[in-house]
Amino acid sequence: MTLKHPSAGTAKASELSVGPRFGLIGDAVPRQELPPGEMPPEVAYQVIHDELMLDGNARLNVATFVSTWMEPEAERLIAECLDKNMIDKDEYPQTAEIESRCVGILSHLWHAPDAAQATGCSTTGSSEAAMLGGLALKRRWQKRRAAEGKPADAPNLVMGINVQVCWEKFANYWDVEMRLVPMEGDRFHLSAEEAVKLCDENTIGVVAILGSTFDGSYEPVKEICDALDALQSETGLDIAVHVDGASGAFVAPFLDQDVEWDFRLPRVASINASGHKYGLVYPGVGWVVWRDADALPEDLIFWVNYLGDNMPTFALNFSRPGAQVVAQYYNFLRLGFDGYRRVHGYARDVATRLADRIAELGPFELLTHGDELPVFAFQLADDIDNFTVYDVSNALRERGWQVPAYAFPANRTDLDALRIVVRRGFTHDLADLLVADLERQLPRLQRQPEPVHDAWSGTGFAH
């Protein structure tokens, strides 16, 4: 069956009538089948263009972490590279060279011990990159168990319950038990103490998230590594850490240089990141980097002679666009270290100021402040019982704002929150407009006798 959003509307008519201005009066276009013949390109364009007007304005979407703005020069490079296949490294050797440079840049940025011999690759996004990191953890564990003459049929991976769904996919697709640490009280992510409690001889690794999607907070990677060092001293268990830096791996190096989370910690084996989030590239490009060649088992790398030469590849996909890799390199050249620091520093300034202004409105209480990722979550005050965060989210949609409302996972399913993601292109001016619209809606919400929307109705958003 076709997979789609469960609340997505489906046009009932089997045909789409074409308006007179298209010059095809009386003609109709089938929705679910190929039309019998051709149509003029301008007609096909206009039909699709008009339907897409129903999508939300990406710049007003403060739900997504994905980049929604790039400079015109970057867009020009993307257009010039739309026909380049990233897998075809023999046909497009300079695109392959640019990918290699990007991996080298990230290896240096994340303090790999031998960054000159960088080990990593681009992917379609951070989810694929995370799965490749998980595969390497599993294969290394299997090899170690085989060398010790021990069974390797029950691998597990320890992580907080706040992980992105890609880790659930990894565990499901590759038969790895997920050992999830639930939230407790005011702790909304993984802690070192709780992570170590779930580790045993079958643990292939611990996933630490640098920037939780629920509230924007960093997990304590160094504390987790220190706790695993102590565990190894006590038990002999040597358990690696993979850092899911989908967002934070492009933020912390520029704004939080005193935070140790990367390859400076010997226990960190691999890091994934989204180029299309705070790497500032349009979707979809991700990156995975290993601390050295030993951290990536050689037998996971395929050597293929498919498009003219014998080339190494490690990926879940094969053919994929090279344009976003080129756009990533453009950002690296264009912005440099100081540019990334300026862009993300501005985003953090917007996030923290916006969080303060929302807290001043009265009905809201901050869960986080936007001072790690430029992302923050907030809830309704305890004495508010006549409207919900879902009512707030729906009210803001009337002006085009997409502010997600969602319930937290176990053991904090009692907590419903709103979250705002500040990205490049979201300015202080837009933040002021958002606050003004929130203020405009509050009197109406406060007059409600009872809540109208809950987690199962109205918002069209699921974390």
C-alpha positions in Angstrom: 0.0 0.0 0.0 1.0 3.6 -0.4 2.4 5.0 2.9 1.1 8.4 3.8 0.3 10.6 6.8 -2.7 9.0 8.6 -4.5 12.4 8.6 -3.6 13.4 5.1 -6.7 14.3 3.1 -7.3 12.4 -0.2 -9.2 14.0 -3.0 -12.3 12.0 -3.6 -12.6 12.8 -7.4 -10.7 10.4 -9.6 -10.1 13.2 -12.1 -8.8 16.7 -11.9 -10.6 19.2 -14.1 -8.3 21.6 -15.9 -9.3 25.3 -15.7 -10.1 27.3 -18.8 -6.9 29.4 -18.5 -4.9 26.4 -19.4 -6.4 26.3 -22.9 -7.7 22.8 -22.4 -11.4 23.5 -21.7 -13.3 20.3 -21.0 -10.2 18.2 -20.5 -9.5 16.4 -17.3 -6.4 14.8 -15.8 -6.6 11.5 -14.0 -5.3 11.6 -10.4 -4.3 7.9 -9.9 -3.4 6.8 -13.5 -1.2 8.0 -16.3 -3.0 10.4 -18.6 -3.6 8.9 -22.1 -1.4 11.4 -23.8 0.9 14.3 -23.4 0.1 17.8 -22.2 2.0 21.1 -22.6 4.8 21.5 -20.1 3.3 24.8 -18.8 0.0 23.0 -18.0 1.7 20.2 -16.2 3.7 22.7 -14.2 0.7 24.9 -13.3 -1.4 21.9 -12.2 1.3 20.7 -9.8 2.3 24.2 -8.7 -1.3 25.1 -7.7 -1.7 21.9 -5.6 1.6 22.6 -3.8 0.3 26.0 -2.6 -1.5 24.0 0.0 1.8 23.0 1.6 2.9 25.1 4.6 5.4 27.9 4.2 8.7 26.3 5.0 10.1 29.5 6.5 7.3 29.5 9.1 7.9 25.9 10.0 9.6 25.9 13.4 8.9 22.1 13.8 11.6 21.0 11.3 15.3 20.8 12.0 15.9 20.7 8.2 17.4 23.7 6.4 14.8 25.8 4.5 17.1 28.6 3.2 20.4 28.7 1.2 22.2 31.4 -0.6 21.4 31.9 -4.3 25.0 30.9 -5.2 24.5 27.5 -3.4 21.2 27.0 -5.2 22.9 27.7 -8.5 25.5 25.0 -7.7 22.8 22.6 -6.8 21.0 23.2 -10.1 24.3 22.6 -12.0 24.8 19.3 -10.2 21.3 17.8 -10.2 22.3 15.3 -12.9 25.4 14.0 -11.0 25.2 10.6 -9.4 27.2 10.4 -6.2 28.0 6.7 -6.6 29.5 7.3 -10.0 32.9 8.4 -8.7 34.8 7.5 -11.9 32.5 9.6 -14.1 32.4 12.5 -11.6 35.8 12.3 -10.0 35.8 15.9 -8.8 32.5 15.5 -7.0 34.1 12.4 -5.4 37.1 14.5 -4.4 34.8 17.1 -2.9 33.1 14.4 -0.8 36.5 13.3 0.4 37.4 16.9 1.3 34.2 17.2 3.3 34.9 14.0 5.3 38.4 15.4 6.0 37.0 18.7 7.2 34.6 17.0 9.5 37.4 14.7 10.8 39.5 17.7 11.7 36.5 19.5 13.2 35.6 16.5 15.4 39.3 15.9 16.4 39.8 12.5 14.8 43.3 11.3 16.0 44.5 11.0 12.4 42.3 13.3 10.5 44.7 13.4 7.5 43.6 9.7 6.9 39.9 10.4 7.4 37.5 7.5 7.4 33.9 8.3 6.6 31.4 9.0 3.8 28.4 11.1 2.8 24.9 9.6 3.1 21.3 10.6 2.1 20.8 11.9 5.6 21.7 11.5 9.2 19.4 8.5 9.6 21.4 6.4 7.1 24.6 7.7 8.7 23.4 6.5 12.1 22.5 3.1 10.8 26.0 2.7 9.2 27.5 3.7 12.5 25.3 1.1 14.3 26.3 -1.6 11.7 30.0 -1.0 12.4 29.4 -1.3 16.1 27.5 -4.6 15.6 30.1 -6.1 13.3 33.0 -5.2 15.6 31.2 -6.8 18.5 30.5 -9.9 16.5 34.1 -10.3 15.5 35.3 -9.8 19.1 32.8 -12.4 20.3 33.9 -14.9 17.6 37.5 -14.4 18.5 36.6 -15.2 22.1 34.6 -18.3 21.2 31.4 -16.8 22.6 27.9 -16.6 21.1 26.9 -13.5 19.2 23.2 -14.1 18.8 21.8 -11.5 21.2 23.3 -8.1 20.6 21.8 -5.0 22.3 22.3 -1.3 22.0 21.8 1.1 24.9 20.2 4.6 24.4 17.8 7.1 25.8 14.1 6.8 24.9 14.4 10.2 23.3 16.4 8.8 20.3 15.2 9.5 16.8 13.1 6.8 15.0 16.1 5.8 12.8 17.5 3.9 15.8 14.3 1.9 16.1 14.6 1.1 12.5 18.2 0.0 12.9 17.3 -2.3 15.8 14.3 -3.7 13.9 16.1 -4.2 10.6 19.3 -5.7 12.0 18.0 -7.7 14.9 19.5 -5.7 17.8 17.7 -5.3 21.1 17.0 -1.7 22.0 17.7 -1.1 25.6 15.9 2.2 26.3 16.5 4.4 29.3 13.2 6.2 30.1 12.8 9.8 31.1 12.4 10.4 34.9 11.3 13.7 36.5 13.3 16.6 35.1 15.8 14.3 33.3 14.7 14.2 29.6 17.6 12.3 28.1 20.2 9.6 28.8 22.4 9.8 31.9 25.7 8.1 32.5 24.4 6.2 35.5 21.3 4.9 33.8 23.3 3.9 30.6 25.8 1.8 32.5 23.1 -0.1 34.3 21.8 -1.6 31.1 25.2 -2.6 29.7 26.4 -6.2 29.6 28.6 -8.5 27.5 26.1 -8.4 24.6 26.1 -4.6 24.4 27.5 -3.5 21.1 27.6 0.2 22.1 25.9 3.1 23.7 24.3 5.9 21.6 24.7 9.4 23.0 22.7 12.2 21.4 24.2 15.6 21.0 21.0 17.5 20.8 17.8 15.8 21.7 14.9 16.4 19.3 12.5 16.6 22.2 14.0 19.6 23.9 17.3 20.6 22.2 19.5 19.4 25.2 22.9 17.8 24.9 23.4 14.4 26.5 26.5 14.2 28.7 28.8 12.3 26.3 31.9 12.7 28.5 30.2 11.5 31.6 28.9 8.5 29.7 32.4 7.7 28.4 33.9 8.1 31.9 31.2 5.8 33.4 32.0 3.2 30.7 35.8 3.6 31.5 34.9 2.7 35.1 32.8 -0.2 34.0 35.6 -1.6 31.9 38.0 -1.3 34.9 35.5 -3.2 37.1 34.3 -5.8 34.6 36.5 -5.9 31.6 33.6 -4.9 29.3 34.9 -2.6 26.5 31.8 -0.8 25.1 32.1 1.9 22.4 30.1 5.0 22.1 28.5 6.3 19.0 27.5 10.0 19.0 24.3 10.8 17.2 25.2 14.4 16.4 22.5 14.8 13.9 22.2 18.5 14.9 24.7 19.2 17.6 27.8 18.0 15.7 27.4 21.1 13.6 26.7 23.4 16.5 28.9 22.4 19.5 32.3 22.7 17.6 31.5 26.4 16.9 29.7 27.5 20.0 30.6 25.0 22.8 34.3 24.3 22.3 34.8 23.5 26.0 32.3 20.7 25.8 34.1 17.3 25.2 31.9 15.1 23.1 33.8 14.0 20.0 36.9 12.0 19.1 38.9 13.7 21.9 37.2 11.0 24.0 38.9 7.7 23.1 35.7 5.7 23.7 33.9 7.6 20.9 34.1 5.3 17.8 31.9 7.1 15.4 29.8 10.2 14.8 26.9 10.9 12.5 25.5 14.3 11.6 23.0 15.9 9.2 24.4 18.2 6.6 20.9 19.2 5.9 20.2 20.4 9.5 22.7 22.7 11.1 25.2 21.9 8.3 22.9 24.4 6.6 22.3 22.4 3.4 18.9 21.6 1.7 17.8 18.0 2.2 19.2 15.4 1.8 22.8 14.9 2.9 24.3 13.3 6.0 27.7 12.3 7.2 29.3 9.6 9.2 32.9 9.6 10.4 34.9 7.0 12.3 37.7 7.8 14.6 40.1 5.7 12.5 40.1 2.9 9.9 40.1 0.3 12.6 36.7 1.4 13.8 35.1 0.5 10.5 35.4 -3.2 9.7 36.8 -3.8 6.3 34.2 -6.5 5.4 31.5 -3.9 5.5 33.0 -2.0 2.6 32.0 -3.2 -0.9 34.3 -2.8 -3.9 32.2 -2.5 -7.0 33.1 -2.3 -10.6 29.9 -0.9 -12.0 30.4 2.4 -13.6 33.8 2.2 -15.1 36.2 1.6 -12.2 36.7 -0.4 -9.0 35.4 1.8 -6.2 34.7 1.4 -2.5 31.3 2.0 -1.1 29.6 1.7 2.3 26.0 2.8 2.1 22.4 1.6 2.3 21.6 3.4 -0.9 23.4 3.1 -4.2 22.6 5.9 -6.7 21.9 9.2 -5.1 22.4 12.9 -5.9 25.8 14.6 -5.6 24.3 18.1 -5.6 23.9 18.3 -1.8 27.5 17.2 -1.2 28.7 20.0 -3.4 26.4 22.4 -1.5 27.9 21.2 1.8 31.4 22.0 0.4 30.1 25.4 -0.7 29.1 26.2 2.9 32.4 25.0 4.2 34.3 27.3 1.8 31.8 30.2 2.0 31.4 30.3 5.8 34.6 28.8 7.3 34.8 28.4 11.0 33.9 32.0 11.9 31.0 32.0 9.5 29.4 28.9 11.1 30.0 30.3 14.5 28.3 33.6 13.5 25.3 31.9 11.9 24.7 29.5 14.8 25.5 32.1 17.4 22.8 34.3 15.9 20.4 31.4 15.9 21.1 30.7 19.6 20.6 34.4 20.4 17.2 34.3 18.6 16.2 31.1 20.5 17.1 32.3 24.0 15.5 35.7 23.5 12.4 34.1 22.1 12.3 31.6 25.0 12.5 34.5 27.4 9.7 36.4 25.7 7.4 33.3 25.7 8.1 32.7 29.4 7.1 36.3 30.1 3.6 35.8 28.6 2.4 34.0 31.7 0.7 30.7 30.8 4.0 29.0 29.7 6.9 27.4 31.5 10.2 26.7 29.8 11.6 23.1 29.8 14.8 24.2 28.1 16.1 27.6 27.1 17.7 27.2 23.6 21.2 27.6 25.1 22.6 24.3 23.7 20.9 23.6 20.4 19.0 26.7 19.3 15.9 24.7 20.2 13.6 24.9 23.2 10.5 23.2 24.6 7.9 24.7 26.8 4.7 23.6 28.6 1.6 25.1 30.0 1.6 26.2 33.6 0.0 23.7 36.0 -3.0 26.0 36.7 -4.0 26.1 33.0 -6.8 23.5 32.5 -9.1 25.1 29.9 -6.8 24.8 26.9 -3.9 22.6 25.9 -0.6 22.9 24.0 -2.5 21.3 21.1 -5.0 24.2 21.1 -2.0 26.6 21.1 -0.4 24.8 18.1 -3.7 24.8 16.2 -4.3 28.5 16.9 -0.9 29.4 15.6 -1.5 27.5 12.4 -4.2 30.0 11.5 -1.4 32.4 10.8 0.7 29.8 9.0 3.0 29.0 11.9 3.9 25.3 12.3 4.7 24.9 16.0 4.6 21.2 17.0 2.9 20.0 20.1 3.5 16.5 21.4 3.6 14.2 24.4 6.9 13.1 25.9 7.7 9.3 26.0 7.9 7.0 29.0 8.2 7.7 31.9 6.9 11.3 31.2 3.9 10.6 29.1 2.1 13.0 31.4 4.1 15.9 29.9 2.8 17.7 26.8 5.0 20.3 25.3 5.5 22.7 22.4 8.9 23.0 20.7 10.5 25.7 18.6 13.5 25.1 16.3 15.5 28.2 15.3 17.3 27.7 12.0 19.2 29.9 9.6 16.8 32.3 8.1 14.6 32.6 11.2 15.4 36.1 12.4 14.6 38.2 15.5 12.0 39.9 13.3 10.2 36.6 12.6 10.5 35.7 16.3 8.8 39.0 17.2 6.0 38.2 14.7 5.6 34.7 16.3 5.3 36.2 19.8 2.8 38.8 18.5 0.6 36.1 17.0 0.8 34.1 20.2 -0.2 37.1 22.2 -3.1 37.7 19.8 -4.4 34.2 20.3 -4.0 33.9 24.0 -7.2 35.9 25.0 -9.3 33.6 22.9 -7.7 30.5 24.3 -8.1 31.8 27.9 -11.8 32.3 27.3 -12.3 28.7 26.3 -14.4 26.8 28.9 -12.5 23.6 28.2 -9.8 22.1 25.9 -10.7 21.5 22.2 -7.7 19.6 20.9 -5.6 16.8 22.4 -2.7 14.6 21.2 -5.0 12.7 18.8 -6.7 15.5 17.1 -6.0 18.7 15.2 -2.3 19.2 15.1 -1.3 16.8 12.4 2.1 16.4 14.1 3.7 13.4 15.6 7.2 13.5 17.2 
